Amino acid sequence: MGCCGSKGLPAEEPGAYEARRDNMLAAAEARNKENEMRGIKNPRTAQKLKQERSAPQRETYQDRKNDQMAQDWAS
């Protein structure tokens, strides 16, 4: 027949869509976790470096905030 021939799609089981979606979500999370750990030999060291890198940013933000408060009070 042509492209209009009608063979219906097979009916899915009641939980098939949710199960397929859960499998895709689990696979995506595993890929993300694997990419985060790529090239890292020691996870503890990586966590420590991450915290050290983020700490100075917080301090400089807090310093700027304090300086701004002091300038506001002085004016």
All heavy atoms as TSV, in Angstrom:
chain	resi	resn	atom	element	x	y	z
A	1	MET	N	N	0.861	-1.189	0.000
A	1	MET	CA	C	0.000	0.000	0.000
A	1	MET	C	C	0.893	1.233	0.000
A	1	MET	O	O	1.989	1.208	-0.067
A	1	MET	CB	C	-0.868	-0.025	1.221
A	1	MET	CG	C	-1.787	-1.222	1.217
A	1	MET	SD	S	-3.182	-0.899	2.235
A	1	MET	CE	C	-4.403	-0.727	1.007
A	2	GLY	N	N	0.576	2.301	0.131
A	2	GLY	CA	C	1.449	3.466	0.126
A	2	GLY	C	C	1.777	3.922	1.533
A	2	GLY	O	O	1.701	3.169	2.500
A	3	CYS	N	N	2.084	5.161	1.638
A	3	CYS	CA	C	2.419	5.705	2.960
A	3	CYS	C	C	1.162	5.864	3.815
A	3	CYS	O	O	1.252	6.083	5.012
A	3	CYS	CB	C	3.142	7.040	2.817
A	3	CYS	SG	S	2.143	8.318	2.050
A	4	CYS	N	N	0.015	5.743	3.195
A	4	CYS	CA	C	-1.227	5.909	3.941
A	4	CYS	C	C	-1.736	4.582	4.486
A	4	CYS	O	O	-2.777	4.539	5.113
A	4	CYS	CB	C	-2.298	6.538	3.052
A	4	CYS	SG	S	-1.873	8.216	2.565
A	5	GLY	N	N	-1.033	3.498	4.179
A	5	GLY	CA	C	-1.455	2.213	4.709
A	5	GLY	C	C	-1.461	2.286	6.221
A	5	GLY	O	O	-0.623	2.904	6.854
A	6	SER	N	N	-2.393	1.651	6.826
A	6	SER	CA	C	-2.510	1.827	8.261
A	6	SER	C	C	-2.209	0.531	9.000
A	6	SER	O	O	-3.020	-0.388	9.033
A	6	SER	CB	C	-3.903	2.336	8.618
A	6	SER	OG	O	-4.868	1.408	8.184
A	7	LYS	N	N	-1.040	0.483	9.512
A	7	LYS	CA	C	-0.697	-0.538	10.491
A	7	LYS	C	C	-0.491	0.252	11.770
A	7	LYS	O	O	0.387	1.113	11.840
A	7	LYS	CB	C	0.601	-1.247	10.113
A	7	LYS	CG	C	0.406	-2.507	9.340
A	7	LYS	CD	C	1.692	-3.289	9.331
A	7	LYS	CE	C	1.428	-4.636	8.711
A	7	LYS	NZ	N	2.627	-5.445	8.636
A	8	GLY	N	N	-1.296	-0.008	12.703
A	8	GLY	CA	C	-1.232	0.769	13.936
A	8	GLY	C	C	0.039	0.476	14.718
A	8	GLY	O	O	0.680	-0.550	14.563
A	9	LEU	N	N	0.401	1.431	15.545
A	9	LEU	CA	C	1.547	1.240	16.424
A	9	LEU	C	C	1.164	0.226	17.497
A	9	LEU	O	O	0.018	0.195	17.949
A	9	LEU	CB	C	1.948	2.559	17.083
A	9	LEU	CG	C	2.452	3.646	16.144
A	9	LEU	CD1	C	2.656	4.937	16.929
A	9	LEU	CD2	C	3.742	3.218	15.485
A	10	PRO	N	N	2.106	-0.602	17.912
A	10	PRO	CA	C	1.778	-1.564	18.955
A	10	PRO	C	C	1.443	-0.844	20.266
A	10	PRO	O	O	2.052	0.176	20.593
A	10	PRO	CB	C	3.046	-2.395	19.106
A	10	PRO	CG	C	4.128	-1.593	18.485
A	10	PRO	CD	C	3.482	-0.713	17.481
A	11	ALA	N	N	0.488	-1.362	20.971
A	11	ALA	CA	C	0.063	-0.755	22.227
A	11	ALA	C	C	1.144	-0.953	23.279
A	11	ALA	O	O	1.766	-2.002	23.360
A	11	ALA	CB	C	-1.242	-1.371	22.693
A	12	GLU	N	N	1.380	0.079	24.066
A	12	GLU	CA	C	2.382	0.011	25.122
A	12	GLU	C	C	1.744	-0.516	26.400
A	12	GLU	O	O	0.555	-0.334	26.646
A	12	GLU	CB	C	2.979	1.380	25.394
A	12	GLU	CG	C	3.893	1.880	24.328
A	12	GLU	CD	C	4.597	3.175	24.751
A	12	GLU	OE1	O	4.232	3.748	25.800
A	12	GLU	OE2	O	5.496	3.586	24.018
A	13	GLU	N	N	2.569	-1.117	27.215
A	13	GLU	CA	C	2.097	-1.535	28.528
A	13	GLU	C	C	1.871	-0.288	29.376
A	13	GLU	O	O	2.447	0.763	29.106
A	13	GLU	CB	C	3.139	-2.438	29.174
A	13	GLU	CG	C	3.321	-3.751	28.451
A	13	GLU	CD	C	4.360	-4.625	29.135
A	13	GLU	OE1	O	4.681	-4.365	30.313
A	13	GLU	OE2	O	4.832	-5.549	28.484
A	14	PRO	N	N	1.066	-0.378	30.416
A	14	PRO	CA	C	0.728	0.819	31.195
A	14	PRO	C	C	1.928	1.590	31.760
A	14	PRO	O	O	1.935	2.803	31.771
A	14	PRO	CB	C	-0.136	0.277	32.330
A	14	PRO	CG	C	-0.713	-0.973	31.789
A	14	PRO	CD	C	0.300	-1.535	30.835
A	15	GLY	N	N	2.989	0.943	32.211
A	15	GLY	CA	C	4.111	1.667	32.814
A	15	GLY	C	C	5.325	1.744	31.919
A	15	GLY	O	O	6.399	2.138	32.366
A	16	ALA	N	N	5.201	1.400	30.653
A	16	ALA	CA	C	6.358	1.348	29.757
A	16	ALA	C	C	6.971	2.725	29.541
A	16	ALA	O	O	8.200	2.860	29.538
A	16	ALA	CB	C	5.974	0.734	28.425
A	17	TYR	N	N	6.153	3.755	29.375
A	17	TYR	CA	C	6.665	5.099	29.127
A	17	TYR	C	C	7.471	5.595	30.326
A	17	TYR	O	O	8.576	6.114	30.178
A	17	TYR	CB	C	5.512	6.061	28.824
A	17	TYR	CG	C	5.963	7.480	28.656
A	17	TYR	CD1	C	6.598	7.887	27.492
A	17	TYR	CD2	C	5.775	8.424	29.666
A	17	TYR	CE1	C	7.027	9.192	27.324
A	17	TYR	CE2	C	6.202	9.721	29.516
A	17	TYR	CZ	C	6.825	10.102	28.347
A	17	TYR	OH	O	7.261	11.387	28.192
A	18	GLU	N	N	6.913	5.420	31.523
A	18	GLU	CA	C	7.596	5.881	32.726
A	18	GLU	C	C	8.892	5.116	32.948
A	18	GLU	O	O	9.911	5.699	33.328
A	18	GLU	CB	C	6.688	5.737	33.960
A	18	GLU	CG	C	5.543	6.735	33.994
A	18	GLU	CD	C	4.355	6.308	33.138
A	18	GLU	OE1	O	4.332	5.152	32.679
A	18	GLU	OE2	O	3.460	7.135	32.920
A	19	ALA	N	N	8.881	3.818	32.680
A	19	ALA	CA	C	10.088	3.012	32.847
A	19	ALA	C	C	11.172	3.454	31.861
A	19	ALA	O	O	12.341	3.577	32.231
A	19	ALA	CB	C	9.772	1.538	32.648
A	20	ARG	N	N	10.777	3.712	30.622
A	20	ARG	CA	C	11.730	4.164	29.612
A	20	ARG	C	C	12.302	5.538	29.994
A	20	ARG	O	O	13.501	5.793	29.878
A	20	ARG	CB	C	11.039	4.222	28.253
A	20	ARG	CG	C	11.964	4.141	27.079
A	20	ARG	CD	C	11.259	3.925	25.753
A	20	ARG	NE	N	10.147	4.807	25.511
A	20	ARG	CZ	C	8.872	4.410	25.367
A	20	ARG	NH1	N	8.563	3.129	25.435
A	20	ARG	NH2	N	7.915	5.276	25.149
A	21	ARG	N	N	11.441	6.392	30.493
A	21	ARG	CA	C	11.876	7.731	30.908
A	21	ARG	C	C	12.832	7.645	32.090
A	21	ARG	O	O	13.849	8.341	32.135
A	21	ARG	CB	C	10.653	8.564	31.288
A	21	ARG	CG	C	10.976	9.991	31.630
A	21	ARG	CD	C	9.682	10.794	31.797
A	21	ARG	NE	N	9.966	12.173	31.995
A	21	ARG	CZ	C	10.117	12.745	33.194
A	21	ARG	NH1	N	9.996	12.029	34.283
A	21	ARG	NH2	N	10.370	14.028	33.301
A	22	ASP	N	N	12.539	6.778	33.059
A	22	ASP	CA	C	13.427	6.595	34.203
A	22	ASP	C	C	14.786	6.062	33.765
A	22	ASP	O	O	15.821	6.480	34.285
A	22	ASP	CB	C	12.796	5.653	35.231
A	22	ASP	CG	C	11.603	6.278	35.942
A	22	ASP	OD1	O	11.500	7.523	35.949
A	22	ASP	OD2	O	10.790	5.518	36.494
A	23	ASN	N	N	14.793	5.143	32.812
A	23	ASN	CA	C	16.060	4.600	32.307
A	23	ASN	C	C	16.881	5.687	31.625
A	23	ASN	O	O	18.107	5.757	31.816
A	23	ASN	CB	C	15.816	3.451	31.329
A	23	ASN	CG	C	15.351	2.191	32.013
A	23	ASN	OD1	O	15.539	2.030	33.208
A	23	ASN	ND2	N	14.739	1.297	31.263
A	24	MET	N	N	16.232	6.538	30.836
A	24	MET	CA	C	16.948	7.619	30.165
A	24	MET	C	C	17.502	8.621	31.181
A	24	MET	O	O	18.622	9.108	31.045
A	24	MET	CB	C	16.038	8.335	29.166
A	24	MET	CG	C	15.769	7.527	27.915
A	24	MET	SD	S	14.942	8.462	26.623
A	24	MET	CE	C	13.320	8.700	27.335
A	25	LEU	N	N	16.719	8.909	32.223
A	25	LEU	CA	C	17.155	9.838	33.258
A	25	LEU	C	C	18.356	9.275	34.020
A	25	LEU	O	O	19.332	9.993	34.273
A	25	LEU	CB	C	16.009	10.131	34.219
A	25	LEU	CG	C	16.290	11.116	35.343
A	25	LEU	CD1	C	16.658	12.481	34.774
A	25	LEU	CD2	C	15.081	11.236	36.245
A	26	ALA	N	N	18.309	7.996	34.359
A	26	ALA	CA	C	19.418	7.361	35.068
A	26	ALA	C	C	20.678	7.363	34.206
A	26	ALA	O	O	21.786	7.618	34.695
A	26	ALA	CB	C	19.052	5.938	35.465
A	27	ALA	N	N	20.529	7.097	32.910
A	27	ALA	CA	C	21.679	7.103	32.009
A	27	ALA	C	C	22.274	8.507	31.895
A	27	ALA	O	O	23.498	8.668	31.898
A	27	ALA	CB	C	21.275	6.584	30.639
A	28	ALA	N	N	21.430	9.515	31.830
A	28	ALA	CA	C	21.910	10.896	31.733
A	28	ALA	C	C	22.654	11.295	33.005
A	28	ALA	O	O	23.704	11.943	32.945
A	28	ALA	CB	C	20.747	11.847	31.478
A	29	GLU	N	N	22.127	10.920	34.160
A	29	GLU	CA	C	22.793	11.237	35.419
A	29	GLU	C	C	24.145	10.541	35.506
A	29	GLU	O	O	25.131	11.130	35.974
A	29	GLU	CB	C	21.912	10.845	36.599
A	29	GLU	CG	C	20.716	11.754	36.784
A	29	GLU	CD	C	19.777	11.290	37.871
A	29	GLU	OE1	O	19.974	10.177	38.410
A	29	GLU	OE2	O	18.847	12.032	38.188
A	30	ALA	N	N	24.209	9.291	35.047
A	30	ALA	CA	C	25.475	8.556	35.064
A	30	ALA	C	C	26.500	9.230	34.151
A	30	ALA	O	O	27.674	9.355	34.515
A	30	ALA	CB	C	25.247	7.114	34.639
A	31	ARG	N	N	26.061	9.695	32.988
A	31	ARG	CA	C	26.977	10.392	32.078
A	31	ARG	C	C	27.484	11.686	32.697
A	31	ARG	O	O	28.672	12.014	32.615
A	31	ARG	CB	C	26.296	10.695	30.745
A	31	ARG	CG	C	26.184	9.511	29.818
A	31	ARG	CD	C	25.764	9.944	28.430
A	31	ARG	NE	N	24.547	10.738	28.412
A	31	ARG	CZ	C	23.311	10.250	28.310
A	31	ARG	NH1	N	23.129	8.952	28.197
A	31	ARG	NH2	N	22.262	11.046	28.299
A	32	ASN	N	N	26.586	12.441	33.340
A	32	ASN	CA	C	26.992	13.692	33.976
A	32	ASN	C	C	27.996	13.446	35.093
A	32	ASN	O	O	28.986	14.165	35.234
A	32	ASN	CB	C	25.779	14.439	34.529
A	32	ASN	CG	C	24.967	15.072	33.435
A	32	ASN	OD1	O	25.447	15.282	32.332
A	32	ASN	ND2	N	23.714	15.363	33.730
A	33	LYS	N	N	27.738	12.429	35.906
A	33	LYS	CA	C	28.644	12.103	37.003
A	33	LYS	C	C	30.000	11.671	36.455
A	33	LYS	O	O	31.046	12.068	36.966
A	33	LYS	CB	C	28.048	11.000	37.863
A	33	LYS	CG	C	28.844	10.713	39.107
A	33	LYS	CD	C	28.144	9.695	39.985
A	33	LYS	CE	C	28.953	9.439	41.231
A	33	LYS	NZ	N	28.300	8.448	42.095
A	34	GLU	N	N	29.993	10.884	35.397
A	34	GLU	CA	C	31.236	10.430	34.783
A	34	GLU	C	C	32.027	11.606	34.221
A	34	GLU	O	O	33.246	11.672	34.368
A	34	GLU	CB	C	30.923	9.429	33.674
A	34	GLU	CG	C	32.133	8.790	33.040
A	34	GLU	CD	C	31.730	7.791	31.975
A	34	GLU	OE1	O	31.052	6.807	32.324
A	34	GLU	OE2	O	32.095	8.012	30.811
A	35	ASN	N	N	31.336	12.556	33.599
A	35	ASN	CA	C	32.014	13.728	33.043
A	35	ASN	C	C	32.593	14.617	34.140
A	35	ASN	O	O	33.644	15.228	33.958
A	35	ASN	CB	C	31.069	14.539	32.159
A	35	ASN	CG	C	30.888	13.907	30.806
A	35	ASN	OD1	O	31.724	13.143	30.352
A	35	ASN	ND2	N	29.779	14.220	30.164
A	36	GLU	N	N	31.907	14.706	35.272
A	36	GLU	CA	C	32.423	15.505	36.377
A	36	GLU	C	C	33.709	14.907	36.927
A	36	GLU	O	O	34.612	15.634	37.313
A	36	GLU	CB	C	31.394	15.583	37.511
A	36	GLU	CG	C	30.240	16.499	37.244
A	36	GLU	CD	C	29.235	16.491	38.379
A	36	GLU	OE1	O	29.456	15.779	39.379
A	36	GLU	OE2	O	28.229	17.195	38.261
A	37	MET	N	N	33.791	13.596	36.953
A	37	MET	CA	C	34.935	12.919	37.535
A	37	MET	C	C	36.037	12.634	36.514
A	37	MET	O	O	37.048	12.039	36.857
A	37	MET	CB	C	34.485	11.603	38.192
A	37	MET	CG	C	33.489	11.779	39.311
A	37	MET	SD	S	34.088	12.826	40.652
A	37	MET	CE	C	35.351	11.778	41.325
A	38	ARG	N	N	35.838	13.046	35.292
A	38	ARG	CA	C	36.817	12.770	34.247
A	38	ARG	C	C	38.151	13.446	34.559
A	38	ARG	O	O	38.205	14.640	34.815
A	38	ARG	CB	C	36.289	13.257	32.900
A	38	ARG	CG	C	37.068	12.723	31.725
A	38	ARG	CD	C	36.434	13.139	30.451
A	38	ARG	NE	N	37.006	14.437	30.091
A	38	ARG	CZ	C	36.486	15.262	29.227
A	38	ARG	NH1	N	35.361	14.981	28.635
A	38	ARG	NH2	N	37.060	16.405	28.956
A	39	GLY	N	N	39.207	12.680	34.582
A	39	GLY	CA	C	40.540	13.203	34.821
A	39	GLY	C	C	40.886	13.387	36.286
A	39	GLY	O	O	41.971	13.851	36.610
A	40	ILE	N	N	39.996	13.028	37.185
A	40	ILE	CA	C	40.251	13.188	38.611
A	40	ILE	C	C	40.659	11.835	39.183
A	40	ILE	O	O	39.927	10.857	39.083
A	40	ILE	CB	C	38.995	13.713	39.341
A	40	ILE	CG1	C	38.634	15.080	38.797
A	40	ILE	CG2	C	39.235	13.752	40.836
A	40	ILE	CD1	C	37.330	15.619	39.340
A	41	LYS	N	N	41.846	11.808	39.785
A	41	LYS	CA	C	42.329	10.558	40.361
A	41	LYS	C	C	41.898	10.417	41.809
A	41	LYS	O	O	41.620	9.322	42.274
A	41	LYS	CB	C	43.848	10.481	40.250
A	41	LYS	CG	C	44.317	10.398	38.808
A	41	LYS	CD	C	45.815	10.322	38.716
A	41	LYS	CE	C	46.239	10.287	37.257
A	41	LYS	NZ	N	47.680	10.299	37.098
A	42	ASN	N	N	41.848	11.514	42.527
A	42	ASN	CA	C	41.486	11.475	43.938
A	42	ASN	C	C	40.299	12.416	44.173
A	42	ASN	O	O	40.463	13.633	44.159
A	42	ASN	CB	C	42.691	11.895	44.788
A	42	ASN	CG	C	42.447	11.723	46.263
A	42	ASN	OD1	O	41.339	11.416	46.685
A	42	ASN	ND2	N	43.482	11.928	47.052
A	43	PRO	N	N	39.111	11.875	44.413
A	43	PRO	CA	C	37.926	12.729	44.591
A	43	PRO	C	C	38.033	13.690	45.780
A	43	PRO	O	O	37.521	14.805	45.721
A	43	PRO	CB	C	36.776	11.742	44.799
A	43	PRO	CG	C	37.278	10.443	44.292
A	43	PRO	CD	C	38.764	10.463	44.415
A	44	ARG	N	N	38.703	13.279	46.850
A	44	ARG	CA	C	38.832	14.170	48.011
A	44	ARG	C	C	39.645	15.410	47.663
A	44	ARG	O	O	39.305	16.521	48.068
A	44	ARG	CB	C	39.498	13.431	49.171
A	44	ARG	CG	C	38.614	12.419	49.824
A	44	ARG	CD	C	39.287	11.797	50.999
A	44	ARG	NE	N	38.475	10.723	51.551
A	44	ARG	CZ	C	38.903	9.873	52.435
A	44	ARG	NH1	N	40.146	9.941	52.876
A	44	ARG	NH2	N	38.109	8.931	52.888
A	45	THR	N	N	40.719	15.202	46.928
A	45	THR	CA	C	41.547	16.330	46.520
A	45	THR	C	C	40.765	17.271	45.610
A	45	THR	O	O	40.857	18.499	45.745
A	45	THR	CB	C	42.812	15.829	45.787
A	45	THR	OG1	O	43.501	14.919	46.635
A	45	THR	CG2	C	43.722	16.972	45.419
A	46	ALA	N	N	39.996	16.710	44.722
A	46	ALA	CA	C	39.192	17.529	43.818
A	46	ALA	C	C	38.171	18.353	44.594
A	46	ALA	O	O	37.966	19.538	44.297
A	46	ALA	CB	C	38.492	16.651	42.789
A	47	GLN	N	N	37.531	17.750	45.588
A	47	GLN	CA	C	36.548	18.471	46.405
A	47	GLN	C	C	37.223	19.606	47.165
A	47	GLN	O	O	36.702	20.713	47.252
A	47	GLN	CB	C	35.874	17.502	47.373
A	47	GLN	CG	C	34.787	18.122	48.208
A	47	GLN	CD	C	33.582	18.509	47.387
A	47	GLN	OE1	O	33.379	18.029	46.286
A	47	GLN	NE2	N	32.785	19.392	47.926
A	48	LYS	N	N	38.407	19.336	47.700
A	48	LYS	CA	C	39.145	20.344	48.449
A	48	LYS	C	C	39.525	21.520	47.542
A	48	LYS	O	O	39.386	22.680	47.922
A	48	LYS	CB	C	40.393	19.704	49.043
A	48	LYS	CG	C	41.086	20.509	50.094
A	48	LYS	CD	C	42.206	19.687	50.709
A	48	LYS	CE	C	42.907	20.436	51.798
A	48	LYS	NZ	N	44.001	19.649	52.370
A	49	LEU	N	N	40.005	21.226	46.338
A	49	LEU	CA	C	40.357	22.282	45.395
A	49	LEU	C	C	39.148	23.126	45.018
A	49	LEU	O	O	39.233	24.356	44.919
A	49	LEU	CB	C	40.970	21.677	44.129
A	49	LEU	CG	C	42.435	21.287	44.209
A	49	LEU	CD1	C	42.836	20.529	42.958
A	49	LEU	CD2	C	43.297	22.512	44.386
A	50	LYS	N	N	38.032	22.465	44.827
A	50	LYS	CA	C	36.803	23.175	44.461
A	50	LYS	C	C	36.399	24.157	45.567
A	50	LYS	O	O	36.018	25.293	45.294
A	50	LYS	CB	C	35.694	22.157	44.201
A	50	LYS	CG	C	34.459	22.717	43.596
A	50	LYS	CD	C	33.492	21.605	43.263
A	50	LYS	CE	C	32.276	22.109	42.533
A	50	LYS	NZ	N	31.340	21.029	42.218
A	51	GLN	N	N	36.506	23.713	46.824
A	51	GLN	CA	C	36.162	24.589	47.943
A	51	GLN	C	C	37.143	25.745	48.056
A	51	GLN	O	O	36.748	26.881	48.327
A	51	GLN	CB	C	36.141	23.792	49.241
A	51	GLN	CG	C	34.968	22.858	49.354
A	51	GLN	CD	C	35.014	22.017	50.613
A	51	GLN	OE1	O	36.004	22.021	51.328
A	51	GLN	NE2	N	33.950	21.270	50.863
A	52	GLU	N	N	38.435	25.474	47.839
A	52	GLU	CA	C	39.434	26.534	47.931
A	52	GLU	C	C	39.238	27.580	46.837
A	52	GLU	O	O	39.450	28.760	47.058
A	52	GLU	CB	C	40.842	25.944	47.838
A	52	GLU	CG	C	41.255	25.193	49.077
A	52	GLU	CD	C	42.604	24.500	48.918
A	52	GLU	OE1	O	43.215	24.614	47.836
A	52	GLU	OE2	O	43.029	23.850	49.879
A	53	ARG	N	N	38.849	27.146	45.668
A	53	ARG	CA	C	38.634	28.081	44.563
A	53	ARG	C	C	37.415	28.959	44.793
A	53	ARG	O	O	37.373	30.108	44.383
A	53	ARG	CB	C	38.478	27.330	43.248
A	53	ARG	CG	C	39.769	26.744	42.750
A	53	ARG	CD	C	39.560	25.998	41.475
A	53	ARG	NE	N	40.810	25.363	41.041
A	53	ARG	CZ	C	40.878	24.423	40.124
A	53	ARG	NH1	N	39.779	24.007	39.530
A	53	ARG	NH2	N	42.027	23.905	39.792
A	54	SER	N	N	36.395	28.421	45.437
A	54	SER	CA	C	35.176	29.200	45.641
A	54	SER	C	C	35.278	30.119	46.853
A	54	SER	O	O	34.593	31.125	46.929
A	54	SER	CB	C	33.973	28.280	45.782
A	54	SER	OG	O	34.082	27.508	46.967
A	55	ALA	N	N	36.147	29.820	47.807
A	55	ALA	CA	C	36.255	30.619	49.026
A	55	ALA	C	C	36.697	32.061	48.750
A	55	ALA	O	O	36.066	32.984	49.260
A	55	ALA	CB	C	37.184	29.943	50.015
A	56	PRO	N	N	37.741	32.322	47.963
A	56	PRO	CA	C	38.142	33.718	47.740
A	56	PRO	C	C	37.048	34.564	47.095
A	56	PRO	O	O	36.928	35.741	47.405
A	56	PRO	CB	C	39.348	33.606	46.812
A	56	PRO	CG	C	39.892	32.255	47.064
A	56	PRO	CD	C	38.704	31.406	47.399
A	57	GLN	N	N	36.238	33.973	46.250
A	57	GLN	CA	C	35.161	34.730	45.626
A	57	GLN	C	C	34.168	35.205	46.665
A	57	GLN	O	O	33.699	36.330	46.614
A	57	GLN	CB	C	34.459	33.876	44.576
A	57	GLN	CG	C	35.334	33.572	43.386
A	57	GLN	CD	C	34.650	32.631	42.424
A	57	GLN	OE1	O	33.580	32.095	42.705
A	57	GLN	NE2	N	35.282	32.416	41.292
A	58	ARG	N	N	33.857	34.349	47.620
A	58	ARG	CA	C	32.921	34.740	48.667
A	58	ARG	C	C	33.512	35.867	49.517
A	58	ARG	O	O	32.827	36.806	49.876
A	58	ARG	CB	C	32.586	33.539	49.553
A	58	ARG	CG	C	31.718	32.541	48.879
A	58	ARG	CD	C	31.256	31.485	49.864
A	58	ARG	NE	N	30.789	30.342	49.122
A	58	ARG	CZ	C	31.183	29.104	49.303
A	58	ARG	NH1	N	32.048	28.831	50.245
A	58	ARG	NH2	N	30.711	28.131	48.571
A	59	GLU	N	N	34.801	35.757	49.838
A	59	GLU	CA	C	35.430	36.777	50.655
A	59	GLU	C	C	35.448	38.118	49.931
A	59	GLU	O	O	35.155	39.137	50.526
A	59	GLU	CB	C	36.854	36.350	51.016
A	59	GLU	CG	C	36.895	35.187	51.978
A	59	GLU	CD	C	38.306	34.667	52.209
A	59	GLU	OE1	O	39.266	35.328	51.760
A	59	GLU	OE2	O	38.435	33.616	52.832
A	60	THR	N	N	35.791	38.113	48.664
A	60	THR	CA	C	35.849	39.375	47.941
A	60	THR	C	C	34.454	39.975	47.800
A	60	THR	O	O	34.296	41.190	47.880
A	60	THR	CB	C	36.489	39.205	46.558
A	60	THR	OG1	O	35.763	38.240	45.821
A	60	THR	CG2	C	37.933	38.788	46.668
A	61	TYR	N	N	33.441	39.135	47.626
A	61	TYR	CA	C	32.068	39.646	47.550
A	61	TYR	C	C	31.692	40.278	48.878
A	61	TYR	O	O	31.128	41.378	48.917
A	61	TYR	CB	C	31.095	38.525	47.185
A	61	TYR	CG	C	29.657	38.958	47.262
A	61	TYR	CD1	C	29.093	39.750	46.265
A	61	TYR	CD2	C	28.859	38.606	48.335
A	61	TYR	CE1	C	27.780	40.176	46.336
A	61	TYR	CE2	C	27.550	39.023	48.419
A	61	TYR	CZ	C	27.010	39.802	47.421
A	61	TYR	OH	O	25.721	40.215	47.494
A	62	GLN	N	N	32.006	39.594	49.975
A	62	GLN	CA	C	31.676	40.123	51.293
A	62	GLN	C	C	32.443	41.424	51.553
A	62	GLN	O	O	31.896	42.370	52.104
A	62	GLN	CB	C	32.000	39.093	52.380
A	62	GLN	CG	C	31.470	39.467	53.752
A	62	GLN	CD	C	29.962	39.548	53.786
A	62	GLN	OE1	O	29.271	38.759	53.171
A	62	GLN	NE2	N	29.449	40.517	54.520
A	63	ASP	N	N	33.695	41.477	51.136
A	63	ASP	CA	C	34.480	42.701	51.302
A	63	ASP	C	C	33.846	43.860	50.542
A	63	ASP	O	O	33.741	44.968	51.054
A	63	ASP	CB	C	35.918	42.490	50.832
A	63	ASP	CG	C	36.712	41.589	51.771
A	63	ASP	OD1	O	36.279	41.416	52.937
A	63	ASP	OD2	O	37.756	41.064	51.330
A	64	ARG	N	N	33.443	43.597	49.303
A	64	ARG	CA	C	32.807	44.646	48.510
A	64	ARG	C	C	31.512	45.105	49.156
A	64	ARG	O	O	31.188	46.298	49.178
A	64	ARG	CB	C	32.535	44.151	47.088
A	64	ARG	CG	C	33.780	44.144	46.229
A	64	ARG	CD	C	33.453	43.785	44.812
A	64	ARG	NE	N	33.222	42.334	44.775
A	64	ARG	CZ	C	32.402	41.714	43.960
A	64	ARG	NH1	N	31.719	42.377	43.082
A	64	ARG	NH2	N	32.267	40.415	43.986
A	65	LYS	N	N	30.771	44.164	49.703
A	65	LYS	CA	C	29.504	44.505	50.357
A	65	LYS	C	C	29.766	45.382	51.582
A	65	LYS	O	O	29.072	46.389	51.798
A	65	LYS	CB	C	28.788	43.211	50.757
A	65	LYS	CG	C	27.405	43.393	51.265
A	65	LYS	CD	C	26.761	42.045	51.500
A	65	LYS	CE	C	25.395	42.194	52.109
A	65	LYS	NZ	N	24.775	40.907	52.405
A	66	ASN	N	N	30.769	45.014	52.368
A	66	ASN	CA	C	31.107	45.800	53.552
A	66	ASN	C	C	31.595	47.192	53.166
A	66	ASN	O	O	31.250	48.180	53.812
A	66	ASN	CB	C	32.163	45.077	54.380
A	66	ASN	CG	C	31.620	43.828	55.043
A	66	ASN	OD1	O	30.418	43.679	55.210
A	66	ASN	ND2	N	32.508	42.916	55.397
A	67	ASP	N	N	32.424	47.285	52.122
A	67	ASP	CA	C	32.904	48.576	51.656
A	67	ASP	C	C	31.757	49.461	51.202
A	67	ASP	O	O	31.730	50.659	51.478
A	67	ASP	CB	C	33.907	48.406	50.519
A	67	ASP	CG	C	35.224	47.813	50.977
A	67	ASP	OD1	O	35.484	47.829	52.203
A	67	ASP	OD2	O	35.983	47.339	50.112
A	68	GLN	N	N	30.791	48.851	50.512
A	68	GLN	CA	C	29.637	49.616	50.040
A	68	GLN	C	C	28.821	50.137	51.215
A	68	GLN	O	O	28.366	51.283	51.205
A	68	GLN	CB	C	28.754	48.755	49.136
A	68	GLN	CG	C	27.600	49.523	48.534
A	68	GLN	CD	C	28.054	50.615	47.602
A	68	GLN	OE1	O	29.020	50.477	46.867
A	68	GLN	NE2	N	27.375	51.754	47.651
A	69	MET	N	N	28.662	49.322	52.267
A	69	MET	CA	C	27.930	49.765	53.448
A	69	MET	C	C	28.645	50.926	54.119
A	69	MET	O	O	28.013	51.905	54.535
A	69	MET	CB	C	27.788	48.606	54.448
A	69	MET	CG	C	26.505	47.865	54.342
A	69	MET	SD	S	26.278	46.888	55.811
A	69	MET	CE	C	26.291	45.281	55.094
A	70	ALA	N	N	29.967	50.820	54.210
A	70	ALA	CA	C	30.747	51.897	54.835
A	70	ALA	C	C	30.619	53.176	54.023
A	70	ALA	O	O	30.479	54.276	54.604
A	70	ALA	CB	C	32.205	51.481	54.957
A	71	GLN	N	N	30.637	53.092	52.716
A	71	GLN	CA	C	30.489	54.278	51.874
A	71	GLN	C	C	29.097	54.883	52.023
A	71	GLN	O	O	28.939	56.102	52.043
A	71	GLN	CB	C	30.756	53.924	50.414
A	71	GLN	CG	C	32.202	53.656	50.106
A	71	GLN	CD	C	32.405	53.216	48.661
A	71	GLN	OE1	O	31.460	53.083	47.903
A	71	GLN	NE2	N	33.661	52.984	48.300
A	72	ASP	N	N	28.082	54.028	52.129
A	72	ASP	CA	C	26.721	54.533	52.293
A	72	ASP	C	C	26.573	55.256	53.617
A	72	ASP	O	O	25.901	56.292	53.702
A	72	ASP	CB	C	25.719	53.381	52.202
A	72	ASP	CG	C	25.583	52.826	50.789
A	72	ASP	OD1	O	26.059	53.497	49.850
A	72	ASP	OD2	O	25.014	51.733	50.640
A	73	TRP	N	N	27.163	54.710	54.676
A	73	TRP	CA	C	27.058	55.360	55.983
A	73	TRP	C	C	27.844	56.662	56.025
A	73	TRP	O	O	27.469	57.607	56.697
A	73	TRP	CB	C	27.578	54.430	57.075
A	73	TRP	CG	C	26.651	53.291	57.393
A	73	TRP	CD1	C	25.360	53.149	57.001
A	73	TRP	CD2	C	26.959	52.145	58.171
A	73	TRP	NE1	N	24.834	51.963	57.463
A	73	TRP	CE2	C	25.814	51.323	58.202
A	73	TRP	CE3	C	28.084	51.716	58.833
A	73	TRP	CZ2	C	25.764	50.136	58.880
A	73	TRP	CZ3	C	28.027	50.517	59.534
A	73	TRP	CH2	C	26.873	49.727	59.534
A	74	ALA	N	N	28.964	56.713	55.289
A	74	ALA	CA	C	29.807	57.907	55.301
A	74	ALA	C	C	29.168	59.064	54.548
A	74	ALA	O	O	29.450	60.218	54.813
A	74	ALA	CB	C	31.176	57.578	54.704
A	75	SER	N	N	28.286	58.760	53.617
A	75	SER	CA	C	27.721	59.846	52.815
A	75	SER	C	C	26.526	60.504	53.465
A	75	SER	O	O	26.010	60.174	54.431
A	75	SER	CB	C	27.300	59.330	51.445
A	75	SER	OG	O	26.314	58.341	51.547
